[in-house]
Structure formats: structure tokens, C-alpha cells
Amino acid sequence: QGQLVESGGGLVQAGGSVRLSCAASGRTLSNYAVGWFRQAPGKEREFVVVISWRSGSILYADSVEGRFTISRDNAKNTVHLQMNSLKPEDTAVYYCATKWGEVGTRPIDFGSWGQGIQVTVSS
């Protein structure tokens, strides 16, 4: 089924930027949607953004729209998440995941997940 590997997390001050990457190996993403989710301590996993590889459709959560930008690199089978104007409430473990077909926002619809990567925003 392939593997997803996130990279690029870390510690950043409020107002700063971080770029996450999700690299897929073992399969092409051409028929999938790739989403980013996050989970803060004591909270449920929540949708952040998703992109359809096939159509290019993109959905953002209201909490990140205008601050986060998702993009894809077809040649490298990789999705990037540029996160700007970060806030302490963006602190979480960020996961990338794939679902077959078009965009969606429910974690249950995503069948393959990366291991997650920590992003910490200090105030």
C-alpha cells in the first residue's frame, strides 16, 4: 500500500512559518487525495487541508484558511504544507494521509497515514 513520511516540523515562535512535507513511496498518488490532519494533546484529530491529485481541488479548514497553503510536486510524489502566521493553537502533531478519489474531510475516509510530526508554536 506504500508509505507516507512527514518531515519539516519543529519549534517556531508565534507569527513564524514552517513547511511540512509528505513524501509517498511505493505507489503513485495520481488517484488519491492527500490530506493533512492534526491532533493536539487531549483533543480529537482534526482536519486541516486536503488536495485531490487528480482534479487539484483543495479544501481548507476555516481555522487555517489564508494562513496555510497546500501544494503538490508531481515529479517527487510529494505534498507540501506551508504554514504561515502560526499561532500557539496550531501546536499539534501533524499527520498526512491519503484517500482514494476526491477530497474529503473525515479521518475515517483516509486509509493510509504517516507517522506524524510535531509542530510546536511558542507564544
Secondary structure, 3 states (H helix, E strand, C coil): CCEEEEECCEEEECCCCEEEEEEEECCCCCCEEEEEEEECCCCCCEEEEEEECCCCCEEECCCCECCEEEEEECCCCEEEEEECCCCHHHCEEEEEEEEECCCCCCHHHCCEECCCEEEEEEC
